[in-house]
Amino acid sequence: MKTRFIWLFGLLAVFMTMTGFVQPNIEDHAHILNKETKTLIKEKNNRYLQTKEQPQITVITVKKLKNLTPKSLNRSKRTVFIVVGQKGKKRNVQIFSSKDLHGAFTADARSNILRAEVDQLRSYNNATFNKGLRFVFRACATKVDQQYQYALDKFDLSQSEQNKISHPHRVALPIALALAFLIMGIIYMLRRFGHHSSNLRK
């Protein structure tokens, strides 16, 4: 009987491991996530369960704006947390990673991901916000896939989307150059007009 119990316990442990009985990938305490976002989270994490490393990207929503650090962060491995804090209409999105992923998720990398679709993440419209959140999730998934050298799939960012993160100021550069040329043109015209006026006085 004792041997049978040990055997059943071992079989249950193997089953739990094989079926991905691990930390849940979705904790929607603030009831923000829509069906499309939840489907993306589940399907991508199910793919990760088929890999040797079995990384995770967990999305958590909470009813507060501050102190969003997940309680399980320090004891987690190969895990990225996307935490959404909500209070009233205000929302705060932050990205955390376990220590073994700090190289991929530096402060700059996390900041660039959140800035890439900042207008959507600031939207009060839940569908628009979820669209921005899916971008953040896909950006994190792309980082994880690159870290472990997985083949990119349909859930990852396209090259043009990756460029938005790699070069967040690229869009602002043409505007800055145009303004610089405009200012130079105005200065040139003012100087020319002033020089012409002085010649007329003579």
Disulfide bonds with the S-S distance in Angstrom:
none
